[in-house]
Amino acid sequence: MSEEIKKQIEKLRKEIIYHERKYYVEDQPEISDYEFDQLMNQLIILEEQYPQYLSPDSPTQRVGGQPAEGFPTVTHMIPMLSLDNTYSSQELREFDQRVKKGLGSGKIEYVVELKIDGLGVALLYEKGVLVRGSTRGNGVEGEEITQNLKTIRSIPLRLSTDTPLLEVRGEVFLSIKGFKEINKEREIQGETLFANPRNAAAGSVRLLDPRLTAARPLDIFIYALTYLENYQFKTHYESLQFLKKLGFKLNPHSKLCSNMEEVLACAGLWQEKRDELDYEIDGLVVKVNDLEQQLRLGLTSKHPRWAIAYKFPARQATTRIKDILVNVGRTGTLTPVAILEPVELSGITISRATLHNEDEIRRKDILVGDVVVIERGGDVIPKVVKVIESKRTGTEHDFKMPKSCPSCGALVYRPEGEVAARCTGASCPAQLKEKLHHFASRTAMDVEHLGPSTIELLLGKGLVCDFADLYSLKMEDLLSLERMAEKSAQNLLDAIERSKQVGFDRLLFALGIRHVGQRAARLLAQNFPSMEDLYKTEREDLQAIPEIGPTIADSVVMFFSQDQNKRLLERLKTAGLKTGTERKVATSEKLAGKQFVLTGALKDFTRDQAKKMIEDLGGRVTSSVSQKTDYVIVGQDPGSKYTQAQMLKVPLISEEEFKKLLSS
């Protein structure tokens, strides 16, 4: 009986995987949604009744698991390098000449691919099963987001091969239709609208709760095979066809070109046709097709010499400036914003454009009432490129930066040497609103459902005066707000509760300390394991950390020396937020105080295994070489860290020497 059940479960899985591929990858469904749901429900019931047959690659396991506390950092098998950019036909021809010169050959075949405007990811498969998915990150290390990527139906959880190890790269994206649907829902909920499909896709895959990611209509195109044991391909195009047979979704518009003239013709075609697509592209990627030629051309420290991105010109439109308003940011910066006659650009209605600062307005000679050219090049707010002076009628008028804050009435001043004017008000409502918005943002505490309109209602009712007040909100408080139903209130309370699991580095970033971005916040969390450590820190301690300069150091010292900030942090700690980093307990102190950097591929360990062994013995692994580095462990094909170590005269040790160090 049990063997029959097992066979039935396996048969259902194969059937569901087949239909997932037909629907999500090939866009050729063979059964109705109802029939598909029936198959899935049968499998769910059987797996619940017979949990011994449940496996991580089952189609039922796409959505599941509890919200994550954060995303661990993982090291890529092969660095995810960025591409060099080019913006003209002439620059593409120059790239072609460099390739020919590097190879000593006059005939080069290229593959041209659409440059999808999304989020780059790496997918790792062991014996045909998806075991890890990660973001690009800094190219060497990324965030592990496997559970979220599993929710994307066009990503196969199991391949039609049991090869020991396979890695591919792809671009996660949102269709324009899906983007509009998400923004429509966010507008109804009073949440911040996403600026563009790329931001929406990036935000969706980094949600701490994979169930929320599953509700977003994300998709993926795979564009490269980066690692595969026991297979040899002669060309990139051949490897793409292999990936297609395995069940991966590839962009159907990739084209094989026999020379640069064909590449240029392809570029011209897609520059005209890009608006016909239901997803955004911002150019093309041109790659040398022959893999042996790719190896000969090699890499620079930043990008491959055998590939280049051809970026399309930013889309532009003409409209009129109806007014210029001033926004007040979380640090008190006053930013002039042009209010425009609504105009359609890239399928999105544009009604505002940033003017940056008063100097920029004067430099471009912008007047209220001017007809202007605006441009959207992926920015959060489009920008004004130029004024069409021939359209002036004489009714236009000058803009003057206010002398008092439009939000609180406090004096506005412009510090010497800075372009930004600032509000001097200590309790400016506009600053508090922006601070709360930043605190709740995706890259900070990630409080879903807490958008600008909800923040405004909370401030207006006096329910929230600082960050800590968010964690005291009750159902009755939220139900007193206009247009707040019980379900929406519960969603917000749940999101606030989930945010307590966010890591210490994200909390430091969320506090909005001036000059402290995400990178600086991570460095602070790595070097000061608790808030109490930061209370006691001095300027010199901070400046001893690579990448922390005097400006950041002064800002951090000032923030943590103020009593009101200390009181706020104590309240956040009492509320249950992570105001420190969990210290790893070392099994030995053999490597205590020693700092290591890894470069190149190790033969007998993965990077994660080597890192764990070092930390278990009291040592520490960092991602960059500095004067404080004690050892650089050198594997096969080391990167730029090897050169840095030589320049700084940091000891270089081989994998064998590392093993001896562990056992000594």
C-alpha positions in Angstrom: 0.0 0.0 0.0 2.7 2.5 1.0 4.6 1.8 -2.2 1.5 2.5 -4.2 1.0 5.8 -2.4 4.6 6.8 -3.0 4.1 6.1 -6.8 0.9 8.1 -6.8 2.6 11.1 -5.2 5.5 10.9 -7.6 3.1 10.7 -10.6 1.2 13.8 -9.3 4.4 15.7 -8.9 5.6 14.9 -12.4 2.3 15.9 -13.8 2.2 19.2 -11.9 5.8 20.1 -12.9 4.9 19.3 -16.5 1.9 21.6 -16.5 3.8 24.4 -14.5 6.4 24.4 -17.3 3.7 24.5 -20.1 2.0 27.4 -18.4 4.8 29.5 -16.8 7.7 28.8 -19.1 6.4 27.9 -22.5 3.1 29.9 -22.3 1.2 27.0 -23.8 -1.2 25.7 -21.1 -2.8 22.3 -21.8 -5.3 22.3 -18.9 -7.6 24.8 -17.2 -6.6 26.6 -13.9 -9.4 24.6 -12.2 -7.9 21.3 -13.3 -4.4 22.4 -12.2 -5.7 23.4 -8.8 -7.4 20.0 -8.5 -4.1 18.2 -9.1 -2.3 20.4 -6.6 -5.0 19.8 -3.9 -4.7 16.0 -4.4 -0.9 16.2 -3.8 -1.3 18.5 -0.8 -3.8 16.0 0.8 -1.5 13.0 0.1 1.6 14.7 1.5 -0.3 15.8 4.6 -1.5 12.2 5.2 1.9 10.7 4.4 4.6 13.2 5.5 7.3 10.6 5.2 7.1 11.2 1.4 7.3 15.0 1.5 10.4 16.4 -0.2 11.8 19.9 -0.5 11.5 19.9 -4.3 7.8 19.1 -4.3 5.6 21.7 -6.1 3.7 22.1 -2.8 6.8 23.6 -1.2 7.0 26.7 -3.3 5.2 28.7 -0.6 5.8 27.9 3.0 7.9 28.5 6.0 7.9 31.3 8.6 9.0 34.9 8.0 12.8 35.2 8.0 14.7 37.3 10.5 16.9 38.6 7.7 18.8 37.3 4.7 22.2 35.6 5.3 25.1 36.6 3.2 26.5 33.9 0.8 29.6 33.8 -1.4 29.0 33.3 -5.1 30.7 30.3 -6.7 31.8 32.6 -9.5 31.7 36.4 -9.0 28.6 38.1 -10.6 30.5 40.8 -12.4 28.8 43.9 -13.7 29.0 44.8 -17.4 30.8 47.7 -19.0 28.2 50.1 -20.6 28.1 51.7 -24.0 25.6 54.3 -25.3 26.2 54.6 -29.0 26.8 52.7 -32.3 30.3 54.0 -32.4 31.1 52.6 -28.9 29.8 49.2 -30.0 32.1 49.3 -33.0 35.0 50.2 -30.7 34.1 47.2 -28.5 34.1 45.0 -31.6 37.6 46.3 -32.5 38.9 45.6 -29.0 37.6 42.0 -29.2 39.2 41.4 -32.6 42.5 42.9 -31.4 42.4 40.7 -28.2 41.8 37.6 -30.2 43.8 38.4 -33.3 40.8 37.4 -35.4 38.6 39.3 -37.9 35.5 37.1 -37.6 33.5 37.2 -34.4 30.1 35.8 -33.7 27.9 37.5 -31.1 24.8 36.7 -29.1 22.4 39.7 -28.5 20.1 39.5 -25.6 17.5 41.9 -24.3 18.7 43.7 -21.1 15.8 43.0 -18.7 15.3 45.8 -16.2 15.0 43.6 -13.1 17.0 42.0 -10.3 19.9 39.6 -11.1 20.0 36.3 -9.2 22.1 33.1 -9.0 20.4 29.7 -8.8 22.3 26.7 -7.5 21.2 23.1 -8.1 22.6 20.0 -6.5 21.6 16.6 -8.2 18.9 18.5 -10.0 17.3 20.1 -7.0 17.3 23.8 -6.3 19.2 24.3 -3.1 20.1 28.0 -3.1 19.1 31.3 -4.7 20.9 34.5 -4.1 20.9 38.2 -5.1 23.9 39.7 -7.0 24.9 41.8 -3.9 28.3 43.3 -4.4 29.2 40.7 -7.0 31.3 38.5 -4.7 28.7 38.1 -2.0 24.9 38.3 -2.1 21.8 37.7 0.1 20.4 34.2 0.2 16.7 34.4 -0.7 16.0 30.8 -1.7 12.5 30.5 -0.1 11.3 33.7 -1.9 12.7 32.6 -5.2 10.9 29.2 -4.9 7.6 31.1 -5.0 8.3 32.1 -8.7 6.5 29.5 -10.8 8.8 29.8 -13.8 11.8 28.7 -11.6 12.0 24.9 -11.7 12.5 23.3 -8.2 13.8 20.1 -9.9 15.5 19.7 -13.2 15.4 16.8 -15.7 19.0 16.0 -14.8 20.8 14.8 -11.7 24.1 16.4 -12.4 26.1 16.9 -9.1 26.3 20.7 -9.4 24.8 23.3 -11.7 24.5 27.1 -11.4 22.6 29.5 -13.6 22.1 33.3 -13.6 18.9 35.1 -14.4 16.9 38.3 -14.1 13.7 38.4 -11.9 11.2 40.9 -13.2 7.6 42.1 -13.1 5.5 42.7 -16.2 4.2 46.2 -16.7 0.7 44.8 -16.2 1.7 43.1 -12.9 3.4 46.3 -11.8 0.3 48.4 -12.4 -1.8 45.8 -10.5 0.5 46.0 -7.4 0.5 49.8 -7.4 -3.2 49.9 -7.7 -3.5 47.7 -4.6 -0.9 49.7 -2.7 -2.8 52.9 -3.5 -6.0 51.4 -2.1 -4.1 50.4 1.1 -2.5 53.9 1.4 1.0 52.5 0.9 3.9 54.0 -1.0 3.7 53.3 -4.7 6.7 51.6 -6.4 8.5 54.0 -8.8 9.0 51.4 -11.5 8.8 47.6 -12.2 12.4 47.0 -11.3 12.0 48.5 -7.8 8.8 46.5 -7.3 10.6 43.2 -8.3 13.6 43.9 -6.1 11.3 44.8 -3.2 9.2 41.7 -3.7 12.0 39.1 -3.6 13.4 40.7 -0.5 10.2 40.5 1.6 10.9 38.7 4.9 7.7 36.6 4.5 7.8 34.3 1.4 4.0 34.2 1.5 3.9 37.9 0.7 6.4 37.3 -2.2 4.2 34.5 -3.5 1.3 37.1 -3.9 3.4 39.1 -6.4 3.3 38.1 -10.1 7.1 37.7 -10.4 8.8 36.1 -13.4 12.3 35.2 -14.5 14.5 34.9 -17.6 17.6 32.8 -17.3 20.5 34.3 -19.3 23.7 32.2 -18.5 25.0 28.8 -17.4 27.9 29.6 -15.1 28.8 26.2 -13.7 28.1 22.6 -14.8 30.2 19.5 -14.1 31.1 17.0 -16.8 29.6 19.0 -19.8 31.5 20.8 -22.5 29.8 23.4 -24.8 31.5 25.3 -27.6 29.3 28.3 -27.6 27.1 30.4 -25.2 24.2 30.0 -27.6 24.5 26.2 -27.4 24.5 26.3 -23.6 21.3 28.4 -23.7 19.5 25.8 -25.8 20.7 23.1 -23.2 19.1 25.2 -20.4 15.9 25.5 -22.3 15.7 21.7 -22.6 16.3 21.4 -18.8 13.1 23.4 -18.2 14.5 26.9 -17.6 12.6 29.9 -19.0 14.7 31.9 -21.5 13.9 35.2 -23.3 12.6 34.2 -26.8 14.2 37.3 -28.4 17.9 36.3 -28.0 19.6 36.4 -31.4 22.7 35.0 -32.9 24.6 37.6 -35.0 27.5 36.8 -37.4 29.1 40.2 -37.2 28.8 43.7 -35.5 26.7 45.1 -38.4 24.0 42.6 -37.5 24.3 43.5 -33.8 23.8 47.2 -34.7 20.7 46.3 -36.8 19.3 44.4 -33.9 20.0 47.3 -31.5 18.1 49.7 -33.9 15.2 47.3 -34.1 14.7 46.9 -30.4 15.1 50.6 -29.7 12.0 51.1 -31.8 10.1 48.0 -30.6 10.8 48.0 -26.9 7.4 49.6 -26.1 5.7 46.6 -27.6 7.0 44.4 -24.8 5.0 43.8 -21.6 8.2 44.2 -19.5 10.8 46.9 -19.3 14.2 46.6 -21.0 16.8 49.4 -20.8 19.1 48.1 -23.6 20.8 45.0 -25.0 23.6 42.7 -23.8 26.1 41.8 -26.5 28.3 38.6 -25.8 31.0 36.9 -27.7 29.4 33.5 -28.6 32.5 31.3 -28.7 33.3 30.1 -25.1 37.0 29.4 -25.8 37.2 33.0 -27.1 35.6 34.3 -23.9 38.3 32.5 -21.9 41.0 34.0 -24.0 39.6 37.5 -23.6 39.3 37.1 -19.9 38.0 39.6 -17.3 39.0 42.9 -15.7 38.5 43.3 -11.9 35.0 44.8 -12.7 33.6 43.3 -15.9 34.2 40.6 -18.6 36.1 41.8 -21.7 33.8 39.5 -23.9 30.5 41.2 -23.1 29.1 44.7 -23.0 25.7 46.4 -22.3 24.3 48.7 -24.9 22.1 51.1 -23.0 19.2 52.8 -24.8 18.7 56.5 -24.4 16.4 57.4 -21.5 12.8 58.0 -22.6 11.7 61.6 -22.8 8.5 63.5 -23.0 7.4 67.2 -23.2 5.0 68.8 -20.6 4.4 72.0 -18.7 5.4 72.9 -15.1 2.2 74.0 -13.3 3.9 74.8 -10.0 7.0 74.2 -7.9 6.5 72.8 -4.4 9.0 72.1 -1.7 9.3 68.8 0.0 11.0 68.4 3.4 13.1 65.3 3.9 13.9 63.3 7.1 17.1 65.2 7.6 15.5 68.6 7.0 16.6 69.0 3.4 14.3 71.1 1.3 13.9 69.7 -2.2 12.0 71.6 -4.9 9.7 69.4 -7.0 8.0 70.3 -10.3 4.3 69.7 -10.4 3.6 68.8 -14.1 0.7 68.5 -16.4 0.3 64.7 -16.4 2.1 63.0 -19.3 2.5 59.3 -20.3 6.1 58.0 -20.3 7.0 54.3 -20.6 3.4 53.3 -19.9 3.4 55.3 -16.6 1.7 58.6 -15.9 4.2 61.2 -14.7 3.0 64.2 -12.8 6.1 65.2 -10.7 9.8 65.6 -11.4 12.7 66.4 -9.1 14.5 69.8 -9.5 17.1 68.8 -6.9 18.0 72.2 -5.5 17.8 76.0 -6.0 21.2 76.1 -7.8 20.0 73.5 -10.3 16.9 75.5 -11.0 19.0 78.6 -11.7 21.5 76.7 -13.8 18.8 75.4 -16.1 16.9 78.7 -16.0 13.6 76.9 -15.0 10.5 79.1 -14.5 7.0 78.2 -13.2 4.9 77.8 -16.3 7.8 76.6 -18.6 7.4 73.9 -21.2 10.1 71.4 -20.4 11.6 68.1 -21.5 11.5 65.4 -18.8 13.4 62.2 -18.7 12.8 58.9 -16.9 15.9 56.8 -16.7 15.0 54.5 -13.8 15.0 57.3 -11.2 12.5 57.3 -8.4 11.2 60.7 -9.6 11.8 61.7 -13.3 14.0 64.8 -13.8 13.7 67.9 -15.9 16.3 67.8 -18.7 15.9 71.3 -20.3 13.5 74.2 -20.9 12.0 74.8 -24.4 12.5 78.5 -24.4 10.8 79.0 -27.7 7.5 78.0 -26.0 7.6 80.8 -23.4 4.6 83.2 -23.5 5.8 85.8 -20.9 3.4 84.5 -18.2 6.1 82.4 -16.6 7.5 83.5 -13.3 10.6 82.9 -11.1 10.8 80.4 -8.2 12.1 81.5 -4.8 13.2 79.0 -2.1 11.1 79.8 1.1 12.9 81.4 4.1 10.7 79.4 6.5 9.9 75.7 6.5 6.6 75.0 4.6 5.8 72.3 7.2 6.7 73.8 10.6 7.5 77.4 9.9 11.0 77.2 11.4 13.9 79.2 9.8 15.5 77.7 6.7 19.2 78.0 6.3 21.8 76.8 3.8 25.1 75.6 5.3 28.2 77.0 3.8 29.6 74.8 1.0 26.3 72.9 0.6 23.7 73.1 -2.2 20.8 72.0 0.0 18.7 74.3 2.2 17.6 72.9 5.5 14.8 73.3 8.1 16.1 74.1 11.6 12.9 72.9 13.4 13.6 70.2 16.0 10.0 68.9 15.9 9.1 69.4 12.2 6.1 67.2 11.3 7.4 66.7 7.7 10.8 65.5 8.9 9.1 63.1 11.4 6.8 61.8 8.6 9.8 61.1 6.3 11.8 59.6 9.2 8.9 57.1 9.9 8.6 56.4 6.2 12.4 55.6 6.1 12.2 53.5 9.3 9.4 51.4 7.8 10.9 51.1 4.3 11.9 47.8 2.7 15.6 48.1 3.2 15.2 49.2 6.8 12.6 47.6 9.1 10.4 46.4 6.2 7.0 47.3 7.8 4.6 46.3 5.0 1.3 48.3 4.8 2.8 51.3 6.6 2.7 53.9 3.8 2.7 57.7 3.7 -1.1 58.1 4.1 -1.2 55.8 7.1 1.7 57.5 8.7 0.0 60.9 8.1 -3.2 59.6 9.8 -1.2 58.2 12.8 0.6 61.5 13.2 -2.6 63.5 12.8 -4.3 61.5 15.6 -1.2 61.8 17.8 -0.9 58.0 18.0 2.8 58.1 17.0 5.5 60.6 17.9 8.6 58.5 17.3 9.7 55.0 16.1 9.0 53.3 19.4 5.4 54.4 19.4 4.7 52.1 16.5 5.3 49.1 18.8 2.6 50.2 21.3 -0.2 50.5 18.7 -3.3 48.4 19.4 -6.2 47.3 17.2 -8.5 50.0 18.7 -5.9 52.7 17.9 -5.9 51.7 14.2 -9.6 51.3 13.9 -10.0 54.9 14.9 -8.2 55.9 11.7 -10.2 57.0 8.7 -10.7 54.2 6.1 -9.0 51.6 8.3 -10.9 48.3 8.3 -10.2 45.4 10.8 -8.3 43.3 8.2 -6.1 46.2 7.2 -5.4 47.0 10.8 -4.5 43.4 11.6 -2.2 43.2 8.5 -0.4 46.3 9.8 -0.1 45.0 13.4 1.3 41.7 12.0 3.9 43.6 9.9 5.0 45.6 12.9 5.4 42.5 14.9 7.4 40.8 12.1 9.8 43.8 12.0 11.0 42.9 15.4 13.0 40.0 13.8 15.0 42.3 11.5 18.7 42.3 12.2 20.7 44.9 14.1 22.3 46.3 11.0 18.9 47.1 9.5 17.8 48.8 12.7 20.9 51.0 12.6 20.1 52.0 9.1 16.4 52.5 10.0 17.3 55.0 12.7 18.2 57.5 9.9 21.6 58.6 11.4 22.9 61.2 9.0 25.5 59.9 6.5 24.9 56.2 7.7 23.7 54.2 4.7 23.2 50.4 4.5 26.9 49.6 4.0 28.0 51.8 7.0 25.2 50.3 9.1 26.5 46.8 8.3 30.0 47.8 9.3 28.9 49.3 12.6 26.9 46.1 13.4 29.9 43.9 12.6 32.3 45.9 14.8 30.0 47.0 17.7 27.8 44.0 18.7 25.4 46.0 20.9 23.8 49.4 21.2 25.7 49.8 24.5 29.0 49.4 22.7 28.0 52.3 20.4 27.1 54.5 23.3 30.7 54.3 24.5 32.5 54.5 21.2 34.7 57.4 20.2 35.6 59.0 16.9 39.0 57.2 16.7 37.4 53.7 17.3 35.0 54.4 14.4 37.7 55.7 12.0 39.8 52.6 12.6 37.1 50.7 10.6 37.9 50.6 6.8 35.3 52.7 4.9 34.3 54.7 8.0 35.6 58.3 7.5 35.5 61.4 9.8 32.1 62.6 8.5 30.3 59.3 9.4 32.3 58.9 12.6 31.3 62.4 13.9 27.6 61.8 12.9 27.5 58.4 14.8 29.2 59.8 17.9 26.8 62.8 18.0 23.7 60.5 17.6 24.6 58.1 20.3 25.7 60.8 22.8 22.2 62.4 22.8 20.1 61.4 25.8 16.8 61.5 23.8 18.2 59.0 21.3 19.4 56.7 24.1 15.9 56.8 25.7 14.3 56.0 22.3 16.7 53.0 21.8 15.9 51.7 25.3 12.2 51.8 24.4 12.9 49.9 21.1 14.9 47.3 23.1 12.0 46.9 25.6 9.6 46.5 22.7 11.6 43.4 21.6 13.7 44.7 18.7 17.2 43.4 18.0 19.5 46.0 19.5 22.6 43.9 19.1 24.2 41.1 17.1 24.1 37.5 18.4 27.7 36.6 19.3 28.7 33.3 18.0 30.1 31.0 20.6 33.5 29.7 19.6 34.4 26.1 20.3 38.0 27.2 20.8 40.0 30.4 21.0 42.8 29.1 18.8 42.2 31.8 16.2 40.9 34.5 18.6 41.5 38.0 17.3 42.6 36.8 13.9 41.0 38.3 10.8 40.8 36.3 7.5 39.9 37.0 3.9 39.1 34.3 1.3 39.9 34.6 -2.4 39.6 32.0 -5.2 37.9 28.6 -5.1 38.9 26.1 -2.4 39.3 22.5 -3.3 38.2 20.7 -0.1 35.8 23.3 1.4 33.1 25.6 0.3 33.6 29.2 1.4 30.8 28.9 3.9 32.4 25.8 5.5 35.8 27.6 5.7 34.1 30.6 7.3 32.4 28.5 9.9 35.6 26.7 10.8 37.4 30.0 11.4 34.5 31.4 13.4 34.3 28.2 15.5 37.9 28.8 16.5 37.3 32.4 17.5 38.5 34.0 14.2 36.6 36.4 11.9 36.1 36.5 8.1 35.8 39.8 6.3 35.0 40.6 2.7 37.8 43.1 2.0 41.6 43.2 2.6 43.0 45.9 4.9 45.9 46.5 7.2 44.0 44.7 9.9 43.8 41.4 7.9 46.0 38.7 9.4 45.8 36.1 6.6 44.4 35.9 3.0 43.6 32.3 2.2 44.3 31.8 -1.6 42.3 29.2 -3.6 42.2 28.5 -7.3 41.8 31.5 -9.6 42.1 34.2 -7.0 40.6 37.6 -7.6 41.7 41.2 -6.9 42.0 40.5 -3.2 45.2 38.6 -4.0 46.8 41.7 -5.5 45.5 43.9 -2.6 47.1 41.5 -0.1 50.5 41.7 -2.0 50.3 45.5 -2.0 49.5 45.7 1.7 52.1 42.9 2.5 49.4 40.8 4.2 50.5 37.1 4.6 49.1 34.8 1.9 48.5 31.2 2.8 47.4 28.2 0.6 44.5 25.8 1.4 47.1 23.3 2.7 48.7 25.9 5.0 45.2 26.8 6.2 44.5 23.2 7.1 47.8 23.1 9.1 46.8 26.3 10.9 43.5 24.7 11.9 45.2 21.5 13.2 48.2 23.1 14.9 
